[in-house]
Amino acid sequence: MTTTLVLGGTGKTGSRVAAQLRDLGTNVRIGSRTSEVPFDWDDETTWVPALDGVDSAYVCYYPDVSFPARPGGSRASPGRRWRTARAGW
């Protein structure tokens, strides 16, 4: 059985996606700062553990990842950092 990481899985959209995936019989791992295996866009050390054993990921991110270093958002360039974390996947 596959496991899908649902980033933002405790939020309005992510929680609904996680529920639908579970209804389809998919193992779901919630990715949030407070989840069992935490995930935080601003803390790279959480990325690889969150991805460990995951086959796919649903990414729910606010604000838009296409605008790195924007006020009120992650200081990271998520696309570059995500590829870096995924390389260890």
C-alpha positions, 0 to 999 in steps of 0.5 A: 500500500502506498503512503501519501504525505499531505502537507497542510493536512490539518488545515481546511483543504489538506484535512479534506484531501487526507480524509478522501485519500483515507476513504480510498484506502491510502495510508496518509501521513499528515505534514504539519508543524504539530504532527507526529512526524513534523514538517515545517517549511522554515525548518529543513531538518523536518523535511527528510524525516517527513518524506521517509517512506512516502510514495507521493505528496500533496502540497498545500502551501500558503502563501504561493510557493512561486514567490520565495522570500515574500513578506510573511512567508517562508524565507526559503526558496521552496522549489530549490529546497524541496528538490534538495530534501527529495534527493535524499528520499 
